[in-house]
Amino acid sequence: MKRIFSVLTITIASFSLLLLATSCIISNTKPEDCETLTTKVVKITEGPSFDIVFHNEEGERYYINRGIEQGLNLDSLNTEVLNKTVTLHLANIIGGSVTSSHISQLAINDKIIFTEFD
């Protein structure tokens, strides 16, 4: 009986971890699945895995996943975005209850600089 309980406990724990991990995957975001944030970008850096990281005045960081691989250029972004107020669409995760630092869309005024939206 103890063995069955132990196997059942491990199975439930594994399923829970798998469910949590898959709820953190960001794909096919839509504007309604995002939080919108307006902030001033004071620094732009290259992050791990070819990410582009935008730093605001409060020291918070937001990133475009594999932005370098997607054809974005740090020099162009520095010219276009640095020291300007931008609007970010940040993807929600875990069933929409948590806002990530993943940028799904970046815009200045009405000009879209980057978007993952179809």
C-alpha positions in Angstrom: 0.0 0.0 0.0 2.9 2.4 0.8 4.4 1.7 -2.6 1.2 2.5 -4.4 0.8 5.8 -2.4 4.4 6.7 -3.2 4.0 6.1 -6.9 0.7 8.0 -6.9 2.4 10.9 -5.1 5.3 11.0 -7.6 2.9 10.8 -10.5 0.8 13.7 -9.2 3.9 15.8 -8.5 5.3 15.1 -11.9 2.1 16.0 -13.6 1.8 19.2 -11.6 5.4 20.3 -12.5 4.7 19.5 -16.2 1.5 21.6 -16.1 3.3 24.5 -14.4 6.2 24.4 -16.9 3.9 24.4 -19.9 1.9 27.3 -18.5 5.1 29.4 -18.6 5.7 28.8 -22.3 5.1 32.0 -24.2 3.8 31.4 -27.8 1.2 32.9 -30.1 0.5 35.9 -27.8 -2.4 38.2 -28.6 -2.9 41.8 -27.4 -5.6 40.7 -25.0 -3.2 38.2 -23.4 -0.8 41.0 -22.5 -0.3 43.8 -20.0 0.5 47.2 -21.4 3.3 49.2 -19.9 4.6 52.7 -20.8 8.1 53.3 -19.7 11.3 55.2 -20.7 14.2 53.0 -22.0 17.5 54.2 -20.6 19.7 51.3 -21.7 19.6 48.5 -24.3 21.9 45.4 -24.1 22.3 42.0 -25.6 21.2 39.3 -23.2 21.8 35.6 -23.2 20.6 33.5 -26.2 20.5 36.5 -28.6 17.9 38.3 -26.5 17.6 42.1 -26.5 17.2 43.6 -23.1 15.6 47.0 -22.5 16.3 48.7 -19.1 14.0 51.4 -17.7 14.7 54.2 -15.2 13.5 52.0 -12.3 16.1 49.3 -13.1 13.5 46.9 -14.4 14.4 44.8 -17.5 12.2 43.6 -20.3 13.4 41.4 -23.2 12.7 40.5 -26.8 13.3 36.7 -27.0 16.1 36.0 -29.5 15.7 39.5 -30.9 19.1 39.4 -32.6 18.2 36.2 -34.4 14.9 37.8 -35.5 16.9 40.5 -37.4 16.8 43.3 -34.8 20.0 45.4 -34.5 21.3 47.0 -31.3 22.7 50.0 -33.1 19.3 50.7 -34.9 17.4 50.2 -31.6 19.7 52.5 -29.7 19.1 55.2 -32.3 15.3 54.6 -32.4 14.4 53.7 -28.9 17.1 54.8 -26.4 15.9 57.6 -24.0 12.4 57.5 -25.4 9.1 56.5 -23.8 7.8 53.3 -25.3 4.7 51.2 -25.0 5.4 47.5 -24.2 2.9 44.6 -24.5 4.2 42.1 -21.9 3.0 38.5 -22.2 1.0 37.0 -19.3 1.8 33.5 -18.1 0.4 30.9 -15.7 -3.1 31.3 -16.9 -2.8 35.1 -17.3 -2.3 35.7 -13.6 1.4 36.7 -13.8 2.9 39.3 -16.2 6.3 38.3 -17.6 9.2 40.5 -18.8 8.8 39.1 -22.3 8.0 41.8 -24.8 5.4 40.7 -27.3 5.2 44.2 -28.9 7.2 47.4 -28.6 6.0 50.7 -30.0 6.8 54.4 -29.8 3.6 56.4 -30.2 1.7 54.7 -33.0 4.9 53.3 -34.7 5.4 49.6 -34.0 9.1 48.7 -33.7 8.6 45.0 -33.0 5.6 42.7 -32.7 4.9 39.0 -32.3 1.2 39.6 -33.1 -0.2 38.1 -36.3 
